[in-house]
Amino acid sequence: MAIELKVPSVGESITTVELGEWVKAEGDWVAKDETVVTVDSEKATVEVPAPTAGRLSKILKRKGESANVGDVIGEIDEKATAPKPAAPPKDAPPAPATPPPAPKAPREPPPEPSSPPDTAAPAADRAEETVRMSPLRRTIAKRLVQAKQETALLTTFNEIDMSVVGDLRRTWGEAFQKKHGVKLGLMSFFVKASVDALHGFPQVNAEIRGEDIVYRNYCDVGIAVSSAKGLVVPVLRAAERLSFAEIEKSIASFARRSNDNTLTPQELEGGTFTITNGGVFGSLLSTPIVNPPQSAILGLHAIQDRPVAVDGQVVIRPMMYVALTYDHRLIDGREAVLFLHRVKEAIETPARMLMEI
């Protein structure tokens, strides 16, 4: 009896997907709950598991084809006989020794050309390849254009002395990892600092909805993560309630599952503010783009030792440029500058966050 393999629900508002890679081919044996194929939606890539053990008898939709949620994309014959385990390989005889290659005869120098050489590149070096955008990449492209067309974006910059955070990580990093099983990274400090600043400047955490402004008393912070499929932004729900360890564990899980295609669409929905770290790729300075309907995004960059003036003396400190891109329709320049300055103060003197001052 053939069991239908159907497109699962991949999100509340998603009705159409695009078929990705078929992990199994027609005729392959599949175990129950083993991944058979992936489907790409506008928000995430989702693995489709086998509903039963059997042989994949028919593939009805190929890679790149569209399908609706609930459509049958393949069939599994659950009455098929399971394959027998492979016999252990016998010892193979040693490969015969091969004689060393004969020495090559010396090459004669080419004659001088009587006409100018042809400098045109060979056709094989000028090939082109057309690849269809994935649904996720198409959505990213559409939302970036939307952000440019529908918002009044402006960016303000500052720089942060990372000395204190660096000292804390060196002092407590080993004990932190031993207790929590995850490294003490930079992102948890910036999430905490951003939450502190969002409470001080609630319009940065708000959004424009029609002719209204919606303010929030919670901080759902999106963390931009690079994956093989493109940039995804899973969300730390109620970040104001999370500890350093909970933040680091969540971010490590996001990074791992973004490449395993196991992030759920629900984890990518919503968000009231976003943090992106181009510094991990070496970026020194950039202007991130707001993810609508959010009103602001914080961009982090590479840490560099630079000379700075401290108490009238020039000293070398690990410095990071930070950028806040914001929707000027809702956030005035004063609030944007003060928000970023508060993030700077919180990172340079983390104790003030504990004192809530």
C-alpha positions as CSV (number, residue, x, y, z in Angstrom):
1,M,0.0,0.0,0.0
2,A,1.4,3.4,-1.0
3,I,1.5,6.1,1.8
4,E,1.3,9.7,0.5
5,L,4.2,12.0,1.3
6,K,2.7,15.5,1.7
7,V,3.9,19.0,2.1
8,P,3.6,19.9,5.8
9,S,2.5,23.2,7.2
10,V,5.5,25.5,7.4
11,G,4.0,28.6,8.9
12,E,0.7,30.3,9.7
13,S,0.7,32.6,6.6
14,I,2.6,30.3,4.2
15,T,0.6,28.4,1.6
16,T,3.1,27.7,-1.2
17,V,6.6,26.2,-1.0
18,E,9.3,25.2,-3.5
19,L,10.8,21.7,-3.6
20,G,14.4,21.6,-2.5
21,E,16.8,18.7,-2.5
22,W,15.5,15.1,-2.5
23,V,17.7,13.4,0.1
24,K,16.3,10.0,-1.2
25,A,15.9,8.8,-4.7
26,E,13.1,6.7,-6.2
27,G,13.6,3.1,-5.1
28,D,15.6,4.1,-1.9
29,W,14.6,2.6,1.4
30,V,13.5,5.1,4.1
31,A,13.1,4.7,7.8
32,K,10.3,6.2,9.7
33,D,10.9,9.9,10.5
34,E,14.0,9.9,8.2
35,T,14.3,13.1,6.1
36,V,13.2,12.4,2.5
37,V,13.2,15.9,1.0
38,T,13.5,19.6,1.9
39,V,11.0,22.3,1.0
40,D,11.9,26.0,0.8
41,S,9.5,28.6,2.0
42,E,9.8,32.4,2.1
43,K,11.0,32.1,5.7
44,A,12.9,28.9,6.1
45,T,14.0,25.5,4.8
46,V,12.0,22.7,6.3
47,E,12.9,19.0,6.2
48,V,10.0,16.6,5.4
49,P,10.3,13.3,7.3
50,A,9.0,9.9,6.1
51,P,5.6,9.2,7.8
52,T,6.4,5.5,7.7
53,A,9.2,3.1,6.9
54,G,9.2,1.7,3.3
55,R,10.6,2.3,-0.2
56,L,10.2,5.6,-1.9
57,S,8.3,4.3,-4.9
58,K,7.4,7.6,-6.6
59,I,8.5,11.2,-6.7
60,L,5.7,13.5,-8.0
61,K,7.4,16.9,-7.6
62,R,11.0,17.6,-8.6
63,K,13.5,20.1,-7.2
64,G,12.5,23.7,-8.1
65,E,8.8,22.9,-8.6
66,S,6.2,24.7,-6.6
67,A,3.7,23.0,-4.4
68,N,0.9,23.9,-2.0
69,V,0.8,22.9,1.7
70,G,-1.0,19.5,1.8
71,D,0.0,18.6,-1.8
72,V,1.2,15.0,-2.4
73,I,4.8,15.1,-3.6
74,G,5.7,11.5,-3.3
75,E,4.7,8.0,-2.4
76,I,6.2,5.4,0.0
77,D,5.5,1.7,-0.4
78,E,5.2,0.5,3.2
79,K,4.8,-3.2,2.1
80,A,8.2,-3.2,0.5
81,T,10.7,-5.6,1.9
82,A,13.5,-4.0,3.9
83,P,17.0,-4.4,2.5
84,K,19.3,-6.9,4.1
85,P,22.3,-5.5,5.9
86,A,25.4,-5.4,3.8
87,A,27.9,-8.1,4.3
88,P,31.2,-7.0,5.8
89,P,33.8,-6.4,3.1
90,K,36.5,-9.0,2.6
91,D,40.2,-8.1,2.8
92,A,41.2,-6.7,-0.5
93,P,44.5,-7.9,-2.0
94,P,47.3,-5.3,-2.0
95,A,47.4,-3.1,-5.0
96,P,50.3,-4.0,-7.4
97,A,53.2,-1.7,-7.2
98,T,53.4,0.7,-10.1
99,P,56.7,1.6,-11.7
100,P,57.8,5.2,-11.4
101,P,56.9,7.4,-14.4
102,A,59.5,7.7,-17.1
103,P,61.4,11.0,-17.1
104,K,60.0,13.5,-19.5
105,A,62.1,14.7,-22.5
106,P,63.2,18.3,-22.2
107,R,60.9,20.7,-23.9
108,E,62.3,22.8,-26.8
109,P,61.7,26.5,-26.5
110,P,58.8,27.7,-28.7
111,P,59.7,29.7,-31.8
112,E,59.2,33.5,-31.6
113,P,55.7,34.4,-33.0
114,S,55.5,36.2,-36.2
115,S,52.2,37.9,-35.3
116,P,50.8,39.3,-32.0
117,P,49.3,36.6,-29.7
118,D,45.6,36.2,-29.5
119,T,44.6,37.7,-26.1
120,A,40.9,36.8,-26.3
121,A,39.8,34.6,-23.3
122,P,38.8,31.0,-24.2
123,A,35.1,30.5,-24.3
124,A,35.2,28.1,-21.4
125,D,36.5,30.9,-19.2
126,R,33.5,33.1,-19.9
127,A,30.7,30.7,-19.1
128,E,27.6,31.9,-17.3
129,E,25.1,30.0,-15.1
130,T,21.6,31.0,-14.4
131,V,20.3,29.8,-11.0
132,R,16.7,30.5,-9.8
133,M,16.5,32.5,-6.6
134,S,15.3,30.4,-3.6
135,P,12.1,31.6,-1.9
136,L,14.1,32.8,1.0
137,R,16.4,34.9,-1.2
138,R,13.4,36.3,-3.1
139,T,11.8,37.3,0.2
140,I,15.0,38.9,1.4
141,A,15.3,40.9,-1.8
142,K,11.6,42.0,-1.7
143,R,11.9,43.1,2.0
144,L,15.1,45.1,1.4
145,V,13.5,47.0,-1.4
146,Q,10.4,47.5,0.8
147,A,12.5,48.9,3.6
148,K,14.1,51.4,1.2
149,Q,10.8,52.5,-0.4
150,E,8.5,52.6,2.6
151,T,10.8,53.9,5.4
152,A,12.9,57.0,6.0
153,L,16.1,55.3,7.0
154,L,19.0,57.2,8.7
155,T,22.1,55.8,10.4
156,T,24.1,57.1,13.3
157,F,27.5,55.8,14.5
158,N,29.6,55.6,17.6
159,E,32.6,53.6,18.9
160,I,32.9,51.4,21.9
161,D,35.9,50.6,24.1
162,M,35.7,46.8,24.5
163,S,38.3,46.5,27.2
164,V,36.0,45.8,30.1
165,V,34.0,43.2,28.2
166,G,37.3,41.6,27.1
167,D,38.6,41.4,30.6
168,L,35.3,39.9,31.8
169,R,35.4,37.2,29.1
170,R,39.0,36.3,29.9
171,T,38.4,36.2,33.7
172,W,35.1,34.3,33.7
173,G,34.9,32.7,30.2
174,E,36.4,29.3,31.3
175,A,34.1,29.0,34.3
176,F,31.1,30.1,32.3
177,Q,31.7,27.5,29.6
178,K,32.3,24.8,32.2
179,K,29.1,25.5,34.0
180,H,26.8,26.2,31.0
181,G,28.4,24.3,28.2
182,V,28.6,27.3,25.9
183,K,31.1,30.1,25.3
184,L,30.7,33.5,26.8
185,G,30.4,35.6,23.6
186,L,30.0,39.2,22.7
187,M,26.4,39.0,21.6
188,S,25.0,38.4,25.1
189,F,26.5,41.7,26.3
190,F,25.0,43.6,23.4
191,V,21.6,41.9,23.8
192,K,21.6,43.0,27.5
193,A,22.8,46.5,26.6
194,S,20.2,46.8,23.9
195,V,17.4,45.8,26.2
196,D,18.6,48.3,28.7
197,A,18.6,51.0,26.0
198,L,15.2,49.9,24.6
199,H,13.6,50.4,28.0
200,G,15.1,53.9,28.1
201,F,14.0,54.8,24.6
202,P,10.7,52.8,23.9
203,Q,10.2,54.4,20.5
204,V,13.2,52.4,19.2
205,N,11.2,49.3,20.1
206,A,8.0,50.5,18.6
207,E,6.5,50.3,15.1
208,I,4.3,52.4,12.9
209,R,1.0,50.6,12.2
210,G,-1.1,52.7,9.8
211,E,-1.5,56.0,11.5
212,D,-0.8,54.6,14.9
213,I,2.4,54.0,16.9
214,V,2.5,50.6,18.7
215,Y,4.7,50.7,21.8
216,R,5.8,47.4,23.5
217,N,6.7,46.5,27.1
218,Y,8.7,43.5,25.9
219,C,11.8,43.1,23.8
220,D,11.8,40.3,21.1
221,V,15.3,40.7,19.8
222,G,16.2,39.3,16.4
223,I,19.7,37.9,15.9
224,A,20.9,38.0,12.3
225,V,22.5,34.6,11.5
226,S,24.3,33.7,8.2
227,S,23.4,30.4,6.7
228,A,24.1,28.5,3.5
229,K,20.6,29.6,2.3
230,G,21.2,33.3,3.2
231,L,20.6,35.6,6.1
232,V,18.0,34.5,8.6
233,V,16.9,36.4,11.8
234,P,15.6,34.1,14.5
235,V,14.1,35.9,17.5
236,L,15.0,35.8,21.2
237,R,11.6,36.0,22.8
238,A,11.3,38.2,25.9
239,A,15.0,38.9,25.9
240,E,14.6,41.2,28.9
241,R,14.0,38.0,31.0
242,L,16.9,36.0,29.7
243,S,20.3,35.4,31.5
244,F,23.6,35.6,29.8
245,A,23.7,31.8,29.6
246,E,20.2,31.6,28.2
247,I,21.1,34.1,25.5
248,E,24.3,32.4,24.5
249,K,22.7,29.0,24.4
250,S,19.9,30.3,22.2
251,I,22.2,32.0,19.8
252,A,24.4,28.9,19.5
253,S,21.3,26.8,18.8
254,F,20.2,29.3,16.1
255,A,23.6,29.2,14.4
256,R,23.7,25.4,14.4
257,R,20.1,24.9,13.2
258,S,20.3,27.5,10.5
259,N,22.7,25.3,8.7
260,D,20.8,22.1,9.6
261,N,17.5,23.4,8.2
262,T,15.8,22.8,11.5
263,L,14.8,26.4,12.4
264,T,11.0,26.7,12.5
265,P,9.1,29.5,10.8
266,Q,7.7,30.5,14.2
267,E,11.3,31.2,15.4
268,L,11.8,33.6,12.5
269,E,8.5,35.6,12.9
270,G,8.0,38.8,14.7
271,G,10.8,40.6,16.5
272,T,10.8,44.2,17.7
273,F,14.5,45.0,17.3
274,T,17.4,43.4,15.5
275,I,21.2,43.0,16.1
276,T,23.5,42.0,13.3
277,N,27.3,41.4,13.6
278,G,29.2,42.0,10.5
279,G,32.4,42.0,12.5
280,V,32.6,38.2,12.4
281,F,33.3,38.6,8.7
282,G,35.8,41.4,9.2
283,S,33.5,44.3,8.5
284,L,34.9,47.6,10.0
285,L,31.9,49.8,9.2
286,S,28.5,49.4,7.5
287,T,24.9,50.7,7.5
288,P,22.5,47.8,8.2
289,I,19.0,48.0,6.8
290,V,15.9,47.9,9.0
291,N,13.8,44.8,8.9
292,P,10.2,46.1,8.5
293,P,7.9,46.5,10.4
294,Q,10.7,47.0,13.0
295,S,12.0,50.6,13.4
296,A,15.7,50.1,14.1
297,I,18.7,47.7,13.8
298,L,22.0,47.7,15.6
299,G,25.1,46.8,13.6
300,L,28.3,45.5,15.3
301,H,31.7,45.5,13.6
302,A,35.2,44.2,14.0
303,I,37.2,44.9,17.1
304,Q,40.5,46.7,16.3
305,D,43.3,48.0,18.5
306,R,43.4,51.7,18.0
307,P,45.0,54.7,19.7
308,V,42.5,56.7,21.8
309,A,42.7,59.6,24.2
310,V,42.1,58.5,27.9
311,D,42.6,61.1,30.7
312,G,44.8,63.2,28.4
313,Q,47.0,60.2,27.4
314,V,47.1,58.4,24.1
315,V,46.6,54.6,24.8
316,I,45.9,51.6,22.7
317,R,42.4,50.1,23.2
318,P,40.3,47.4,21.5
319,M,37.6,49.5,19.8
320,M,34.5,48.7,17.9
321,Y,32.4,50.9,15.6
322,V,28.7,50.4,16.0
323,A,25.8,51.7,13.8
324,L,22.2,52.2,14.5
325,T,19.9,52.5,11.4
326,Y,16.5,53.7,12.3
327,D,13.2,54.8,10.8
328,H,13.2,58.6,11.0
329,R,9.4,58.7,10.7
330,L,9.2,57.4,14.2
331,I,12.6,58.0,15.8
332,D,14.2,61.4,16.0
333,G,17.9,61.9,15.7
334,R,18.2,62.9,19.3
335,E,16.6,59.6,20.5
336,A,18.8,57.6,18.1
337,V,22.0,59.2,19.2
338,L,21.1,58.9,22.9
339,F,20.1,55.2,22.4
340,L,23.4,54.3,20.8
341,H,25.3,56.3,23.5
342,R,23.4,54.3,26.2
343,V,24.5,51.0,24.5
344,K,28.0,52.3,24.5
345,E,27.9,53.2,28.2
346,A,26.4,49.8,29.1
347,I,29.1,47.9,27.3
348,E,32.0,50.1,28.7
349,T,30.6,49.9,32.2
350,P,28.5,46.7,32.4
351,A,28.0,47.1,36.2
352,R,25.5,49.9,35.6
353,M,23.1,47.5,34.0
354,L,23.1,45.5,37.2
355,M,22.4,48.6,39.2
356,E,19.7,49.6,36.7
357,I,20.9,53.2,36.5
